[in-house]
């Protein structure tokens, strides 16, 4: 794997980490602030599904990174 490929893979890994951490922080804040703001229960499901979509996207990126590393060996 070239140095440029390593940098691209590292950049993708940082993005995955930020997406996972950001998703969890936003999800926790939304679940905490929902009742405080008096939001209806259906918004809880909206936040849950948005978090699941973001985490699924992160898992797809992790799988792509794993495949790229495997192809290198």
PDB file of N, CA, C, O and CB in Angstrom:
ATOM      1  N   UNK A   1       0.841  -1.163   0.000  1.00  0.00           N
ATOM      2  CA  UNK A   1       0.000   0.000   0.000  1.00  0.00           C
ATOM      3  C   UNK A   1       0.892   1.234   0.000  1.00  0.00           C
ATOM      4  O   UNK A   1       1.847   1.312   0.772  1.00  0.00           O
ATOM      5  CB  UNK A   1      -0.960  -0.006   1.209  1.00  0.00           C
ATOM      6  N   UNK A   2       0.586   2.190  -0.857  1.00  0.00           N
ATOM      7  CA  UNK A   2       1.411   3.384  -0.941  1.00  0.00           C
ATOM      8  C   UNK A   2       1.098   4.329   0.212  1.00  0.00           C
ATOM      9  O   UNK A   2       0.126   4.158   0.947  1.00  0.00           O
ATOM     10  CB  UNK A   2       1.201   4.089  -2.283  1.00  0.00           C
ATOM     11  N   UNK A   3       1.954   5.321   0.338  1.00  0.00           N
ATOM     12  CA  UNK A   3       1.760   6.302   1.409  1.00  0.00           C
ATOM     13  C   UNK A   3       0.457   7.083   1.200  1.00  0.00           C
ATOM     14  O   UNK A   3      -0.221   7.440   2.163  1.00  0.00           O
ATOM     15  CB  UNK A   3       2.962   7.273   1.475  1.00  0.00           C
ATOM     16  N   UNK A   4       0.119   7.342  -0.053  1.00  0.00           N
ATOM     17  CA  UNK A   4      -1.120   8.062  -0.354  1.00  0.00           C
ATOM     18  C   UNK A   4      -2.343   7.216   0.025  1.00  0.00           C
ATOM     19  O   UNK A   4      -3.325   7.743   0.547  1.00  0.00           O
ATOM     20  CB  UNK A   4      -1.174   8.440  -1.854  1.00  0.00           C
ATOM     21  N   UNK A   5      -2.280   5.913  -0.236  1.00  0.00           N
ATOM     22  CA  UNK A   5      -3.374   5.021   0.156  1.00  0.00           C
ATOM     23  C   UNK A   5      -3.517   4.947   1.672  1.00  0.00           C
ATOM     24  O   UNK A   5      -4.626   4.921   2.204  1.00  0.00           O
ATOM     25  CB  UNK A   5      -3.148   3.622  -0.414  1.00  0.00           C
ATOM     26  N   UNK A   6      -2.370   4.911   2.361  1.00  0.00           N
ATOM     27  CA  UNK A   6      -2.403   4.891   3.829  1.00  0.00           C
ATOM     28  C   UNK A   6      -3.041   6.156   4.384  1.00  0.00           C
ATOM     29  O   UNK A   6      -3.819   6.097   5.337  1.00  0.00           O
ATOM     30  CB  UNK A   6      -0.988   4.730   4.394  1.00  0.00           C
ATOM     31  N   UNK A   7      -2.710   7.312   3.785  1.00  0.00           N
ATOM     32  CA  UNK A   7      -3.289   8.568   4.242  1.00  0.00           C
ATOM     33  C   UNK A   7      -4.790   8.604   3.982  1.00  0.00           C
ATOM     34  O   UNK A   7      -5.552   9.092   4.818  1.00  0.00           O
ATOM     35  CB  UNK A   7      -2.607   9.750   3.555  1.00  0.00           C
ATOM     36  N   UNK A   8      -5.221   8.095   2.834  1.00  0.00           N
ATOM     37  CA  UNK A   8      -6.651   8.065   2.524  1.00  0.00           C
ATOM     38  C   UNK A   8      -7.392   7.150   3.486  1.00  0.00           C
ATOM     39  O   UNK A   8      -8.492   7.471   3.936  1.00  0.00           O
ATOM     40  CB  UNK A   8      -6.881   7.607   1.077  1.00  0.00           C
ATOM     41  N   UNK A   9      -6.788   6.008   3.801  1.00  0.00           N
ATOM     42  CA  UNK A   9      -7.404   5.073   4.741  1.00  0.00           C
ATOM     43  C   UNK A   9      -7.458   5.664   6.153  1.00  0.00           C
ATOM     44  O   UNK A   9      -8.438   5.475   6.875  1.00  0.00           O
ATOM     45  CB  UNK A   9      -6.633   3.745   4.753  1.00  0.00           C
ATOM     46  N   UNK A  10      -6.403   6.374   6.538  1.00  0.00           N
ATOM     47  CA  UNK A  10      -6.395   7.023   7.854  1.00  0.00           C
ATOM     48  C   UNK A  10      -7.451   8.123   7.919  1.00  0.00           C
ATOM     49  O   UNK A  10      -8.114   8.290   8.942  1.00  0.00           O
ATOM     50  CB  UNK A  10      -5.001   7.608   8.161  1.00  0.00           C
ATOM     51  N   UNK A  11      -7.609   8.872   6.825  1.00  0.00           N
ATOM     52  CA  UNK A  11      -8.623   9.920   6.779  1.00  0.00           C
ATOM     53  C   UNK A  11     -10.021   9.320   6.901  1.00  0.00           C
ATOM     54  O   UNK A  11     -10.881   9.856   7.599  1.00  0.00           O
ATOM     55  CB  UNK A  11      -8.502  10.732   5.479  1.00  0.00           C
ATOM     56  N   UNK A  12     -10.233   8.203   6.212  1.00  0.00           N
ATOM     57  CA  UNK A  12     -11.528   7.527   6.294  1.00  0.00           C
ATOM     58  C   UNK A  12     -11.776   6.996   7.701  1.00  0.00           C
ATOM     59  O   UNK A  12     -12.906   7.028   8.187  1.00  0.00           O
ATOM     60  CB  UNK A  12     -11.600   6.380   5.277  1.00  0.00           C
ATOM     61  N   UNK A  13     -10.735   6.512   8.353  1.00  0.00           N
ATOM     62  CA  UNK A  13     -10.866   6.024   9.718  1.00  0.00           C
ATOM     63  C   UNK A  13     -11.214   7.139  10.690  1.00  0.00           C
ATOM     64  O   UNK A  13     -12.036   6.951  11.588  1.00  0.00           O
ATOM     65  CB  UNK A  13      -9.590   5.347  10.153  1.00  0.00           C
ATOM     66  N   UNK A  14     -10.587   8.308  10.513  1.00  0.00           N
ATOM     67  CA  UNK A  14     -10.932   9.448  11.367  1.00  0.00           C
ATOM     68  C   UNK A  14     -12.368   9.880  11.146  1.00  0.00           C
ATOM     69  O   UNK A  14     -13.066  10.239  12.095  1.00  0.00           O
ATOM     70  CB  UNK A  14      -9.989  10.622  11.105  1.00  0.00           C
ATOM     71  N   UNK A  15     -12.815   9.847   9.892  1.00  0.00           N
ATOM     72  CA  UNK A  15     -14.195  10.222   9.605  1.00  0.00           C
ATOM     73  C   UNK A  15     -15.170   9.256  10.266  1.00  0.00           C
ATOM     74  O   UNK A  15     -16.192   9.676  10.810  1.00  0.00           O
ATOM     75  CB  UNK A  15     -14.433  10.262   8.094  1.00  0.00           C
ATOM     76  N   UNK A  16     -14.860   7.976  10.221  1.00  0.00           N
ATOM     77  CA  UNK A  16     -15.717   6.974  10.865  1.00  0.00           C
ATOM     78  C   UNK A  16     -15.790   7.237  12.369  1.00  0.00           C
ATOM     79  O   UNK A  16     -16.870   7.190  12.958  1.00  0.00           O
ATOM     80  CB  UNK A  16     -15.187   5.540  10.592  1.00  0.00           C
ATOM     81  N   UNK A  17     -14.655   7.509  12.981  1.00  0.00           N
ATOM     82  CA  UNK A  17     -14.638   7.789  14.407  1.00  0.00           C
ATOM     83  C   UNK A  17     -15.449   9.021  14.772  1.00  0.00           C
ATOM     84  O   UNK A  17     -16.173   9.024  15.767  1.00  0.00           O
ATOM     85  CB  UNK A  17     -13.226   7.960  14.874  1.00  0.00           C
ATOM     86  N   UNK A  18     -15.328  10.062  13.968  1.00  0.00           N
ATOM     87  CA  UNK A  18     -16.093  11.280  14.218  1.00  0.00           C
ATOM     88  C   UNK A  18     -17.588  11.062  14.019  1.00  0.00           C
ATOM     89  O   UNK A  18     -18.403  11.592  14.774  1.00  0.00           O
ATOM     90  CB  UNK A  18     -15.611  12.396  13.311  1.00  0.00           C
ATOM     91  N   UNK A  19     -17.943  10.283  13.004  1.00  0.00           N
ATOM     92  CA  UNK A  19     -19.365  10.007  12.759  1.00  0.00           C
ATOM     93  C   UNK A  19     -19.958   9.223  13.925  1.00  0.00           C
ATOM     94  O   UNK A  19     -21.051   9.542  14.393  1.00  0.00           O
ATOM     95  CB  UNK A  19     -19.552   9.223  11.435  1.00  0.00           C
ATOM     96  N   UNK A  20     -19.255   8.213  14.391  1.00  0.00           N
ATOM     97  CA  UNK A  20     -19.768   7.407  15.503  1.00  0.00           C
ATOM     98  C   UNK A  20     -19.875   8.254  16.768  1.00  0.00           C
ATOM     99  O   UNK A  20     -20.907   8.239  17.439  1.00  0.00           O
ATOM    100  CB  UNK A  20     -18.859   6.183  15.754  1.00  0.00           C
ATOM    101  N   UNK A  21     -18.823   8.985  17.096  1.00  0.00           N
ATOM    102  CA  UNK A  21     -18.848   9.802  18.309  1.00  0.00           C
ATOM    103  C   UNK A  21     -19.902  10.909  18.214  1.00  0.00           C
ATOM    104  O   UNK A  21     -20.646  11.140  19.167  1.00  0.00           O
ATOM    105  CB  UNK A  21     -17.464  10.416  18.564  1.00  0.00           C
ATOM    106  N   UNK A  22     -19.967  11.584  17.080  1.00  0.00           N
ATOM    107  CA  UNK A  22     -20.946  12.648  16.897  1.00  0.00           C
ATOM    108  C   UNK A  22     -22.371  12.136  16.933  1.00  0.00           C
ATOM    109  O   UNK A  22     -23.255  12.773  17.505  1.00  0.00           O
ATOM    110  CB  UNK A  22     -20.699  13.356  15.598  1.00  0.00           C
ATOM    111  N   UNK A  23     -22.589  10.992  16.325  1.00  0.00           N
ATOM    112  CA  UNK A  23     -23.920  10.395  16.330  1.00  0.00           C
ATOM    113  C   UNK A  23     -24.370  10.080  17.749  1.00  0.00           C
ATOM    114  O   UNK A  23     -25.506  10.367  18.128  1.00  0.00           O
ATOM    115  CB  UNK A  23     -23.939   9.127  15.479  1.00  0.00           C
ATOM    116  N   UNK A  24     -23.479   9.493  18.523  1.00  0.00           N
ATOM    117  CA  UNK A  24     -23.845   9.141  19.889  1.00  0.00           C
ATOM    118  C   UNK A  24     -24.105  10.386  20.736  1.00  0.00           C
ATOM    119  O   UNK A  24     -25.042  10.406  21.534  1.00  0.00           O
ATOM    120  CB  UNK A  24     -22.747   8.293  20.525  1.00  0.00           C
ATOM    121  N   UNK A  25     -23.288  11.417  20.570  1.00  0.00           N
ATOM    122  CA  UNK A  25     -23.492  12.640  21.346  1.00  0.00           C
ATOM    123  C   UNK A  25     -24.823  13.311  20.983  1.00  0.00           C
ATOM    124  O   UNK A  25     -25.574  13.734  21.862  1.00  0.00           O
ATOM    125  CB  UNK A  25     -22.325  13.616  21.114  1.00  0.00           C
ATOM    126  N   UNK A  26     -25.103  13.402  19.688  1.00  0.00           N
ATOM    127  CA  UNK A  26     -26.365  14.017  19.246  1.00  0.00           C
ATOM    128  C   UNK A  26     -27.547  13.171  19.676  1.00  0.00           C
ATOM    129  O   UNK A  26     -28.575  13.708  20.087  1.00  0.00           O
ATOM    130  CB  UNK A  26     -26.379  14.203  17.715  1.00  0.00           C
ATOM    131  N   UNK A  27     -27.418  11.866  19.590  1.00  0.00           N
ATOM    132  CA  UNK A  27     -28.518  10.974  19.969  1.00  0.00           C
ATOM    133  C   UNK A  27     -28.822  11.087  21.468  1.00  0.00           C
ATOM    134  O   UNK A  27     -29.984  11.158  21.869  1.00  0.00           O
ATOM    135  CB  UNK A  27     -28.175   9.513  19.604  1.00  0.00           C
ATOM    136  N   UNK A  28     -27.774  11.102  22.281  1.00  0.00           N
ATOM    137  CA  UNK A  28     -27.965  11.237  23.729  1.00  0.00           C
ATOM    138  C   UNK A  28     -28.592  12.598  24.050  1.00  0.00           C
ATOM    139  O   UNK A  28     -29.515  12.683  24.860  1.00  0.00           O
ATOM    140  CB  UNK A  28     -26.611  11.071  24.480  1.00  0.00           C
ATOM    141  N   UNK A  29     -28.091  13.654  23.418  1.00  0.00           N
ATOM    142  CA  UNK A  29     -28.644  14.988  23.664  1.00  0.00           C
ATOM    143  C   UNK A  29     -30.105  15.063  23.228  1.00  0.00           C
ATOM    144  O   UNK A  29     -30.926  15.664  23.920  1.00  0.00           O
ATOM    145  CB  UNK A  29     -27.817  16.055  22.928  1.00  0.00           C
ATOM    146  N   UNK A  30     -30.435  14.459  22.087  1.00  0.00           N
ATOM    147  CA  UNK A  30     -31.815  14.490  21.600  1.00  0.00           C
ATOM    148  C   UNK A  30     -32.736  13.714  22.531  1.00  0.00           C
ATOM    149  O   UNK A  30     -33.858  14.146  22.792  1.00  0.00           O
ATOM    150  CB  UNK A  30     -31.897  13.917  20.180  1.00  0.00           C
ATOM    151  N   UNK A  31     -32.277  12.583  23.030  1.00  0.00           N
ATOM    152  CA  UNK A  31     -33.102  11.806  23.960  1.00  0.00           C
ATOM    153  C   UNK A  31     -33.266  12.506  25.308  1.00  0.00           C
ATOM    154  O   UNK A  31     -34.279  12.330  25.985  1.00  0.00           O
ATOM    155  CB  UNK A  31     -32.493  10.426  24.170  1.00  0.00           C
ATOM    156  N   UNK A  32     -32.280  13.287  25.688  1.00  0.00           N
ATOM    157  CA  UNK A  32     -32.387  14.037  26.938  1.00  0.00           C
ATOM    158  C   UNK A  32     -33.277  15.265  26.771  1.00  0.00           C
ATOM    159  O   UNK A  32     -34.105  15.561  27.633  1.00  0.00           O
ATOM    160  CB  UNK A  32     -31.000  14.457  27.426  1.00  0.00           C
ATOM    161  N   UNK A  33     -33.102  15.980  25.654  1.00  0.00           N
ATOM    162  CA  UNK A  33     -33.818  17.238  25.450  1.00  0.00           C
ATOM    163  C   UNK A  33     -35.256  17.039  24.970  1.00  0.00           C
ATOM    164  O   UNK A  33     -36.081  17.941  25.122  1.00  0.00           O
ATOM    165  CB  UNK A  33     -33.072  18.088  24.456  1.00  0.00           C
ATOM    166  N   UNK A  34     -35.568  15.892  24.402  1.00  0.00           N
ATOM    167  CA  UNK A  34     -36.928  15.647  23.918  1.00  0.00           C
ATOM    168  C   UNK A  34     -37.994  15.863  24.971  1.00  0.00           C
ATOM    169  O   UNK A  34     -38.897  16.673  24.759  1.00  0.00           O
ATOM    170  CB  UNK A  34     -37.034  14.255  23.397  1.00  0.00           C
ATOM    171  N   UNK A  35     -37.926  15.169  26.099  1.00  0.00           N
ATOM    172  CA  UNK A  35     -38.933  15.384  27.142  1.00  0.00           C
ATOM    173  C   UNK A  35     -38.870  16.782  27.772  1.00  0.00           C
ATOM    174  O   UNK A  35     -39.892  17.339  28.175  1.00  0.00           O
ATOM    175  CB  UNK A  35     -38.768  14.341  28.223  1.00  0.00           C
ATOM    176  N   UNK A  36     -37.666  17.332  27.850  1.00  0.00           N
ATOM    177  CA  UNK A  36     -37.517  18.663  28.439  1.00  0.00           C
ATOM    178  C   UNK A  36     -38.250  19.701  27.589  1.00  0.00           C
ATOM    179  O   UNK A  36     -38.891  20.609  28.118  1.00  0.00           O
ATOM    180  CB  UNK A  36     -36.020  19.035  28.573  1.00  0.00           C
ATOM    181  N   UNK A  37     -38.149  19.555  26.271  1.00  0.00           N
ATOM    182  CA  UNK A  37     -38.809  20.488  25.364  1.00  0.00           C
ATOM    183  C   UNK A  37     -40.262  20.119  25.098  1.00  0.00           C
ATOM    184  O   UNK A  37     -40.990  20.878  24.457  1.00  0.00           O
ATOM    185  CB  UNK A  37     -38.059  20.552  24.059  1.00  0.00           C
ATOM    186  N   UNK A  38     -40.682  18.976  25.579  1.00  0.00           N
ATOM    187  CA  UNK A  38     -42.057  18.542  25.391  1.00  0.00           C
ATOM    188  C   UNK A  38     -42.349  18.025  23.993  1.00  0.00           C
ATOM    189  O   UNK A  38     -43.480  18.123  23.519  1.00  0.00           O
ATOM    190  CB  UNK A  38     -42.978  19.663  25.700  1.00  0.00           C
ATOM    191  N   UNK A  39     -41.334  17.473  23.325  1.00  0.00           N
ATOM    192  CA  UNK A  39     -41.538  16.931  21.980  1.00  0.00           C
ATOM    193  C   UNK A  39     -42.359  15.645  22.052  1.00  0.00           C
ATOM    194  O   UNK A  39     -42.224  14.874  23.002  1.00  0.00           O
ATOM    195  CB  UNK A  39     -40.180  16.666  21.284  1.00  0.00           C
ATOM    196  N   UNK A  40     -43.208  15.411  21.052  1.00  0.00           N
ATOM    197  CA  UNK A  40     -43.983  14.159  21.037  1.00  0.00           C
ATOM    198  C   UNK A  40     -43.072  12.938  20.898  1.00  0.00           C
ATOM    199  O   UNK A  40     -41.936  13.044  20.436  1.00  0.00           O
ATOM    200  CB  UNK A  40     -45.006  14.180  19.887  1.00  0.00           C
ATOM    201  N   UNK A  41     -43.580  11.802  21.298  1.00  0.00           N
ATOM    202  CA  UNK A  41     -42.802  10.559  21.263  1.00  0.00           C
ATOM    203  C   UNK A  41     -42.354  10.144  19.885  1.00  0.00           C
ATOM    204  O   UNK A  41     -41.358   9.434  19.751  1.00  0.00           O
ATOM    205  CB  UNK A  41     -43.592   9.461  21.851  1.00  0.00           C
ATOM    206  N   UNK A  42     -43.062  10.567  18.855  1.00  0.00           N
ATOM    207  CA  UNK A  42     -42.672  10.152  17.502  1.00  0.00           C
ATOM    208  C   UNK A  42     -41.321  10.722  17.102  1.00  0.00           C
ATOM    209  O   UNK A  42     -40.644  10.157  16.243  1.00  0.00           O
ATOM    210  CB  UNK A  42     -43.727  10.581  16.494  1.00  0.00           C
ATOM    211  N   UNK A  43     -40.917  11.839  17.714  1.00  0.00           N
ATOM    212  CA  UNK A  43     -39.607  12.403  17.402  1.00  0.00           C
ATOM    213  C   UNK A  43     -38.482  11.543  17.968  1.00  0.00           C
ATOM    214  O   UNK A  43     -37.369  11.548  17.444  1.00  0.00           O
ATOM    215  CB  UNK A  43     -39.501  13.826  17.945  1.00  0.00           C
ATOM    216  N   UNK A  44     -38.767  10.822  19.013  1.00  0.00           N
ATOM    217  CA  UNK A  44     -37.761   9.907  19.561  1.00  0.00           C
ATOM    218  C   UNK A  44     -37.404   8.865  18.515  1.00  0.00           C
ATOM    219  O   UNK A  44     -36.231   8.541  18.330  1.00  0.00           O
ATOM    220  CB  UNK A  44     -38.274   9.224  20.860  1.00  0.00           C
ATOM    221  N   UNK A  45     -38.413   8.339  17.829  1.00  0.00           N
ATOM    222  CA  UNK A  45     -38.152   7.356  16.780  1.00  0.00           C
ATOM    223  C   UNK A  45     -37.402   7.983  15.607  1.00  0.00           C
ATOM    224  O   UNK A  45     -36.563   7.328  14.988  1.00  0.00           O
ATOM    225  CB  UNK A  45     -39.465   6.740  16.294  1.00  0.00           C
ATOM    226  N   UNK A  46     -37.691   9.223  15.303  1.00  0.00           N
ATOM    227  CA  UNK A  46     -36.971   9.924  14.241  1.00  0.00           C
ATOM    228  C   UNK A  46     -35.484  10.023  14.585  1.00  0.00           C
ATOM    229  O   UNK A  46     -34.632   9.753  13.738  1.00  0.00           O
ATOM    230  CB  UNK A  46     -37.569  11.333  14.016  1.00  0.00           C
ATOM    231  N   UNK A  47     -35.172  10.410  15.821  1.00  0.00           N
ATOM    232  CA  UNK A  47     -33.771  10.490  16.248  1.00  0.00           C
ATOM    233  C   UNK A  47     -33.124   9.108  16.261  1.00  0.00           C
ATOM    234  O   UNK A  47     -31.960   8.961  15.887  1.00  0.00           O
ATOM    235  CB  UNK A  47     -33.672  11.132  17.643  1.00  0.00           C
ATOM    236  N   UNK A  48     -33.874   8.101  16.688  1.00  0.00           N
ATOM    237  CA  UNK A  48     -33.336   6.738  16.715  1.00  0.00           C
ATOM    238  C   UNK A  48     -33.004   6.244  15.309  1.00  0.00           C
ATOM    239  O   UNK A  48     -31.935   5.677  15.082  1.00  0.00           O
ATOM    240  CB  UNK A  48     -34.335   5.785  17.382  1.00  0.00           C
ATOM    241  N   UNK A  49     -33.913   6.460  14.372  1.00  0.00           N
ATOM    242  CA  UNK A  49     -33.677   6.006  12.999  1.00  0.00           C
ATOM    243  C   UNK A  49     -32.543   6.778  12.337  1.00  0.00           C
ATOM    244  O   UNK A  49     -31.773   6.207  11.565  1.00  0.00           O
ATOM    245  CB  UNK A  49     -34.949   6.147  12.170  1.00  0.00           C
ATOM    246  N   UNK A  50     -32.434   8.066  12.630  1.00  0.00           N
ATOM    247  CA  UNK A  50     -31.316   8.844  12.091  1.00  0.00           C
ATOM    248  C   UNK A  50     -29.991   8.326  12.644  1.00  0.00           C
ATOM    249  O   UNK A  50     -29.007   8.228  11.910  1.00  0.00           O
ATOM    250  CB  UNK A  50     -31.486  10.343  12.425  1.00  0.00           C
ATOM    251  N   UNK A  51     -29.962   7.997  13.923  1.00  0.00           N
ATOM    252  CA  UNK A  51     -28.740   7.454  14.525  1.00  0.00           C
ATOM    253  C   UNK A  51     -28.405   6.090  13.926  1.00  0.00           C
ATOM    254  O   UNK A  51     -27.241   5.803  13.650  1.00  0.00           O
ATOM    255  CB  UNK A  51     -28.894   7.338  16.055  1.00  0.00           C
ATOM    256  N   UNK A  52     -29.409   5.259  13.726  1.00  0.00           N
ATOM    257  CA  UNK A  52     -29.168   3.950  13.101  1.00  0.00           C
ATOM    258  C   UNK A  52     -28.624   4.097  11.688  1.00  0.00           C
ATOM    259  O   UNK A  52     -27.727   3.356  11.287  1.00  0.00           O
ATOM    260  CB  UNK A  52     -30.458   3.125  13.076  1.00  0.00           C
ATOM    261  N   UNK A  53     -29.157   5.043  10.934  1.00  0.00           N
ATOM    262  CA  UNK A  53     -28.676   5.269   9.568  1.00  0.00           C
ATOM    263  C   UNK A  53     -27.212   5.718   9.579  1.00  0.00           C
ATOM    264  O   UNK A  53     -26.413   5.246   8.770  1.00  0.00           O
ATOM    265  CB  UNK A  53     -29.554   6.322   8.854  1.00  0.00           C
ATOM    266  N   UNK A  54     -26.865   6.614  10.478  1.00  0.00           N
ATOM    267  CA  UNK A  54     -25.480   7.082  10.561  1.00  0.00           C
ATOM    268  C   UNK A  54     -24.539   5.953  10.976  1.00  0.00           C
ATOM    269  O   UNK A  54     -23.439   5.833  10.437  1.00  0.00           O
ATOM    270  CB  UNK A  54     -25.370   8.249  11.551  1.00  0.00           C
ATOM    271  N   UNK A  55     -24.962   5.136  11.919  1.00  0.00           N
ATOM    272  CA  UNK A  55     -24.118   4.019  12.362  1.00  0.00           C
ATOM    273  C   UNK A  55     -24.003   2.945  11.285  1.00  0.00           C
ATOM    274  O   UNK A  55     -22.950   2.322  11.146  1.00  0.00           O
ATOM    275  CB  UNK A  55     -24.679   3.406  13.650  1.00  0.00           C
ATOM    276  N   UNK A  56     -25.072   2.721  10.521  1.00  0.00           N
ATOM    277  CA  UNK A  56     -24.998   1.781   9.405  1.00  0.00           C
ATOM    278  C   UNK A  56     -24.001   2.280   8.365  1.00  0.00           C
ATOM    279  O   UNK A  56     -23.208   1.500   7.836  1.00  0.00           O
ATOM    280  CB  UNK A  56     -26.389   1.582   8.766  1.00  0.00           C
ATOM    281  N   UNK A  57     -24.040   3.589   8.069  1.00  0.00           N
ATOM    282  CA  UNK A  57     -23.101   4.168   7.115  1.00  0.00           C
ATOM    283  C   UNK A  57     -21.659   4.001   7.609  1.00  0.00           C
ATOM    284  O   UNK A  57     -20.760   3.703   6.823  1.00  0.00           O
ATOM    285  CB  UNK A  57     -23.422   5.658   6.884  1.00  0.00           C
ATOM    286  N   UNK A  58     -21.446   4.193   8.909  1.00  0.00           N
ATOM    287  CA  UNK A  58     -20.111   4.010   9.476  1.00  0.00           C
ATOM    288  C   UNK A  58     -19.660   2.556   9.345  1.00  0.00           C
ATOM    289  O   UNK A  58     -18.491   2.290   9.067  1.00  0.00           O
ATOM    290  CB  UNK A  58     -20.091   4.441  10.951  1.00  0.00           C
ATOM    291  N   UNK A  59     -20.583   1.618   9.544  1.00  0.00           N
ATOM    292  CA  UNK A  59     -20.230   0.200   9.396  1.00  0.00           C
ATOM    293  C   UNK A  59     -19.861  -0.132   7.949  1.00  0.00           C
ATOM    294  O   UNK A  59     -18.967  -0.944   7.710  1.00  0.00           O
ATOM    295  CB  UNK A  59     -21.396  -0.692   9.859  1.00  0.00           C
ATOM    296  N   UNK A  60     -20.534   0.481   6.997  1.00  0.00           N
ATOM    297  CA  UNK A  60     -20.186   0.275   5.582  1.00  0.00           C
ATOM    298  C   UNK A  60     -18.777   0.784   5.321  1.00  0.00           C
ATOM    299  O   UNK A  60     -17.998   0.121   4.635  1.00  0.00           O
ATOM    300  CB  UNK A  60     -21.203   0.992   4.647  1.00  0.00           C
ATOM    301  N   UNK A  61     -18.440   1.945   5.855  1.00  0.00           N
ATOM    302  CA  UNK A  61     -17.086   2.469   5.683  1.00  0.00           C
ATOM    303  C   UNK A  61     -16.050   1.583   6.355  1.00  0.00           C
ATOM    304  O   UNK A  61     -14.969   1.372   5.807  1.00  0.00           O
ATOM    305  CB  UNK A  61     -16.992   3.882   6.238  1.00  0.00           C
ATOM    306  N   UNK A  62     -16.365   1.062   7.532  1.00  0.00           N
ATOM    307  CA  UNK A  62     -15.438   0.153   8.218  1.00  0.00           C
ATOM    308  C   UNK A  62     -15.217  -1.103   7.375  1.00  0.00           C
ATOM    309  O   UNK A  62     -14.092  -1.592   7.267  1.00  0.00           O
ATOM    310  CB  UNK A  62     -15.981  -0.227   9.625  1.00  0.00           C
ATOM    311  N   UNK A  63     -16.282  -1.620   6.783  1.00  0.00           N
ATOM    312  CA  UNK A  63     -16.151  -2.798   5.929  1.00  0.00           C
ATOM    313  C   UNK A  63     -15.274  -2.489   4.716  1.00  0.00           C
ATOM    314  O   UNK A  63     -14.447  -3.314   4.328  1.00  0.00           O
ATOM    315  CB  UNK A  63     -17.539  -3.291   5.474  1.00  0.00           C
ATOM    316  N   UNK A  64     -15.445  -1.308   4.112  1.00  0.00           N
ATOM    317  CA  UNK A  64     -14.619  -0.918   2.976  1.00  0.00           C
ATOM    318  C   UNK A  64     -13.153  -0.806   3.377  1.00  0.00           C
ATOM    319  O   UNK A  64     -12.266  -1.210   2.625  1.00  0.00           O
ATOM    320  CB  UNK A  64     -15.107   0.407   2.392  1.00  0.00           C
ATOM    321  N   UNK A  65     -12.901  -0.258   4.560  1.00  0.00           N
ATOM    322  CA  UNK A  65     -11.524  -0.153   5.043  1.00  0.00           C
ATOM    323  C   UNK A  65     -10.923  -1.533   5.279  1.00  0.00           C
ATOM    324  O   UNK A  65      -9.762  -1.779   4.952  1.00  0.00           O
ATOM    325  CB  UNK A  65     -11.470   0.673   6.335  1.00  0.00           C
ATOM    326  N   UNK A  66     -11.712  -2.418   5.842  1.00  0.00           N
ATOM    327  CA  UNK A  66     -11.239  -3.771   6.096  1.00  0.00           C
ATOM    328  C   UNK A  66     -10.902  -4.476   4.781  1.00  0.00           C
ATOM    329  O   UNK A  66      -9.874  -5.145   4.683  1.00  0.00           O
ATOM    330  CB  UNK A  66     -12.295  -4.569   6.880  1.00  0.00           C
ATOM    331  N   UNK A  67     -11.753  -4.332   3.785  1.00  0.00           N
ATOM    332  CA  UNK A  67     -11.504  -4.946   2.490  1.00  0.00           C
ATOM    333  C   UNK A  67     -10.255  -4.357   1.825  1.00  0.00           C
ATOM    334  O   UNK A  67      -9.491  -5.088   1.194  1.00  0.00           O
ATOM    335  CB  UNK A  67     -12.720  -4.768   1.582  1.00  0.00           C
ATOM    336  N   UNK A  68     -10.044  -3.063   1.959  1.00  0.00           N
ATOM    337  CA  UNK A  68      -8.862  -2.429   1.377  1.00  0.00           C
ATOM    338  C   UNK A  68      -7.591  -2.952   2.055  1.00  0.00           C
ATOM    339  O   UNK A  68      -6.591  -3.206   1.384  1.00  0.00           O
ATOM    340  CB  UNK A  68      -8.950  -0.889   1.510  1.00  0.00           C
ATOM    341  N   UNK A  69      -7.627  -3.109   3.358  1.00  0.00           N
ATOM    342  CA  UNK A  69      -6.462  -3.655   4.070  1.00  0.00           C
ATOM    343  C   UNK A  69      -6.218  -5.115   3.687  1.00  0.00           C
ATOM    344  O   UNK A  69      -5.076  -5.547   3.529  1.00  0.00           O
ATOM    345  CB  UNK A  69      -6.661  -3.536   5.595  1.00  0.00           C
ATOM    346  N   UNK A  70      -7.318  -5.867   3.539  1.00  0.00           N
ATOM    347  CA  UNK A  70      -7.181  -7.279   3.180  1.00  0.00           C
ATOM    348  C   UNK A  70      -6.615  -7.442   1.772  1.00  0.00           C
ATOM    349  O   UNK A  70      -5.812  -8.342   1.527  1.00  0.00           O
ATOM    350  CB  UNK A  70      -8.534  -7.987   3.284  1.00  0.00           C
ATOM    351  N   UNK A  71      -7.028  -6.577   0.846  1.00  0.00           N
ATOM    352  CA  UNK A  71      -6.548  -6.653  -0.530  1.00  0.00           C
ATOM    353  C   UNK A  71      -5.067  -6.311  -0.610  1.00  0.00           C
ATOM    354  O   UNK A  71      -4.376  -6.746  -1.531  1.00  0.00           O
ATOM    355  CB  UNK A  71      -7.355  -5.715  -1.431  1.00  0.00           C
ATOM    356  N   UNK A  72      -4.580  -5.538   0.344  1.00  0.00           N
ATOM    357  CA  UNK A  72      -3.181  -5.136   0.353  1.00  0.00           C
ATOM    358  C   UNK A  72      -2.254  -6.280   0.726  1.00  0.00           C
ATOM    359  O   UNK A  72      -1.103  -6.309   0.289  1.00  0.00           O
ATOM    360  CB  UNK A  72      -2.981  -3.989   1.307  1.00  0.00           C
ATOM    361  N   UNK A  73      -2.736  -7.222   1.523  1.00  0.00           N
ATOM    362  CA  UNK A  73      -1.881  -8.315   2.014  1.00  0.00           C
ATOM    363  C   UNK A  73      -1.656  -9.385   1.009  1.00  0.00           C
ATOM    364  O   UNK A  73      -0.958 -10.359   1.290  1.00  0.00           O
ATOM    365  CB  UNK A  73      -2.463  -8.922   3.226  1.00  0.00           C
TER     366      UNK A  73
END
